[in-house]
Amino acid sequence: RQQRDRATVDGWRYRISWKPVSETPAATLSGTWLVVVPASGVADTFAESVSAALQRHGADVVRLVADETDLAPGSLAERVREMATEPSGIGGVLSLLGVDERPCTEHPVVSRGLALTLMLVRALAEADIQARLWCATRGAVSVGRSDQLTSAVQAEIWGLGRVAALEHPRIWGGLVDLPETLDERAAARLAWALSAGDGEDQVAVRGSGAYARRLTRVTVGNESAERVWRPRGSVLITGGTGALGAQVARWAVREGAEHVVLTSRRGPSADGVSELTAELEALGAEVTVAACDAADRDALAEVLAAVPERYPLTAVVHAAGILDDGVLDGLTVDQLAGTLAAKAEGARHLHELTAELSLDAFVLFSSFAGAIGGAGQAAYAAANAYLDALAQRRRAQGLAATAVAW
Ligand SMILES: NC(=O)c1ccc[n+]([C@@H]2O[C@H](COP(=O)([O-])OP(=O)(O)OC[C@H]3O[C@@H](n4cnc5c(N)ncnc54)[C@H](OP(=O)(O)O)[C@@H]3O)[C@@H](O)[C@H]2O)c1
């Protein structure tokens, strides 16, 4: 049976890997490149080095500075249209907006970078610009063990970008993650990426080379697991009254958890809670059901503080989430905020509030849409890309973390 289970799991598992791209001759860019930068100086030095890199490789550069006033529908489209009157036309668009991690004033769970990137995609489609959009980030991906993923927030740009690629293939260029310092070689690699070198559209530029993102199969084979998780003590399951959360609760109790804490916004008034509680109690566990919005840090802290000493918290499963799908052309920052709140903000709070505990498991219910994209799911993809990145960051810090992207 064990062998059959392994074979089944082998058929399901993939991982993201980064393939070194062989060094290519210097690429030349042509025409005018629109470099879109965030206001207030957050990326000034970066913008200067990126602009200089583009110029050295043949591009004329014009800069478009975007701020929160450009979140108004139509604002960026109008500004882009004005700039497209450049005599040489627009050769390409490189957005550095993603590096602006500051919260939006109206929707603090959304970074200004993500909100403005959404507006930029919409603007380019609306303005009917015949040029491709590349979105740059810094530290949003890790190409290997010695390469730190430093920004889970910027990983959201990758989630949204993969959906833009599906919904707007005509204007989509790609995603490029850049190092802190753009030396000569990194600049050449950036120019190569922007000239769509080898057709790669998800690229990381590093001191050691350029890397292209790949989805590769992972086989467990006969290897034994790095560590085996046997639920014990208390297990917190956010979204624990939902479809998958309830299944996880049943599994955790059957496998040994003595106490499960199930949270959701409706908590005890969610459908089927009394039946679920009775079922779990019949299996021998104590059950706490709490109404707690995962995005509400204080409420989550209260839930954690109420975990009884006799059953210390040993694991967290973050299964809270909502879907609020819509194509990018009509997607609002409000929709981004709603989707990010439960998943990304909830995960961040759980991570911060439990960082001092030595948890056996910290499981994030992510999604295939975050890893690969899905038309109409930009908000959901951004939120799940955050979860995947957070899990990577935690692992790098030696903390338990598993993001299941299904
Ligand atoms: N089902 C799938 O096929 C699938 C595939 C890939 C990934 N996932 C992920 O797996 C997770 C569970 O999915 P599911 O199918 O079980 O969905 P579900 O039945 O809708 O359950 C989601 C749960 O999350 C709770 N929730 C939503 N927003 C919350 C918030 N802000 N704070 C706390 N709780 C919140 C909901 O309850 P309230 O409304 O009462 O808050 C509900 O209990 C989700 O994160 C989803 O993205 C599911």
Boltz pocket constraint, residues with backbone or C-beta under 6 A from the ligand:
constraints:
  - pocket:
      binder: B
      contacts: [[A, 238], [A, 239], [A, 240], [A, 241], [A, 242], [A, 243], [A, 244], [A, 245], [A, 263], [A, 264], [A, 265], [A, 266], [A, 267], [A, 270], [A, 292], [A, 293], [A, 294], [A, 295], [A, 318], [A, 319], [A, 320], [A, 321], [A, 322], [A, 341], [A, 342], [A, 343], [A, 346], [A, 365], [A, 366], [A, 367], [A, 368], [A, 404], [A, 406]]
      max_distance: 6.0
